[in-house]
Amino acid sequence: MKLKGKYIKIISDNENYTEWLNRKLIITYVSNKGNGYDDAMYPELLCDMQDAETGEECPFALYECEFEVL
């Protein structure tokens, strides 16, 4: 599935994401290699996001298992 441009919500219970849990996010970048990618997570994609309403960039990236496509 093509993820870039999709709307998502976070489903991870990671306490670092608390401020972002109830926001509708949009995926802006997707990769499964490069700086910051944990090879142990392959083939999961690592995604950058922003708030769909405000455009505010998320200060973290999420793996596919940490969000749900809306």
C-alpha positions in Angstrom: 0.0 0.0 0.0 1.3 3.5 -0.8 1.5 5.3 2.5 2.7 8.8 1.5 -0.3 11.2 1.7 -2.4 8.8 3.8 -4.1 10.0 7.0 -3.3 8.1 10.1 -3.7 8.0 13.9 -1.2 6.7 16.4 -2.0 3.5 18.2 1.3 3.0 20.0 1.2 3.4 23.8 4.7 5.0 23.8 4.6 7.8 26.4 6.7 10.1 24.0 3.7 10.3 21.7 1.1 11.4 24.2 0.7 15.0 22.8 0.1 13.5 19.3 -2.3 10.7 20.2 -5.6 12.4 19.3 -4.4 14.2 16.2 -5.2 13.3 12.6 -1.8 13.0 10.9 -0.7 12.8 7.3 2.3 10.9 6.2 4.9 13.0 4.4 7.9 10.7 3.9 8.3 6.9 3.9 11.5 4.8 3.9 12.9 1.4 5.0 16.6 2.3 4.9 18.9 5.1 5.8 19.7 7.2 8.9 17.5 6.4 11.9 16.1 3.2 10.4 16.4 0.1 12.6 17.3 -2.8 10.4 15.7 -5.2 12.8 12.3 -3.6 11.9 12.7 -4.5 8.2 10.4 -4.7 6.1 8.3 -2.2 8.2 8.4 1.3 6.8 9.4 4.3 8.9 7.2 7.3 8.3 7.5 11.0 8.9 4.2 12.8 9.6 2.6 16.2 10.2 -0.6 17.3 11.8 -3.3 17.3 9.1 -4.9 20.5 10.4 -2.0 22.7 11.5 0.8 21.4 9.3 3.0 21.1 12.4 5.8 18.5 11.7 6.0 15.6 14.1 9.3 15.6 16.1 9.5 11.8 15.6 9.0 9.1 13.0 6.8 6.0 13.4 7.0 2.5 12.1 3.9 1.0 10.4 3.0 -1.1 13.5 2.6 2.1 15.6 -0.2 3.7 13.6 -3.5 2.9 11.9 -4.5 4.2 8.4 -7.8 6.1 8.6 
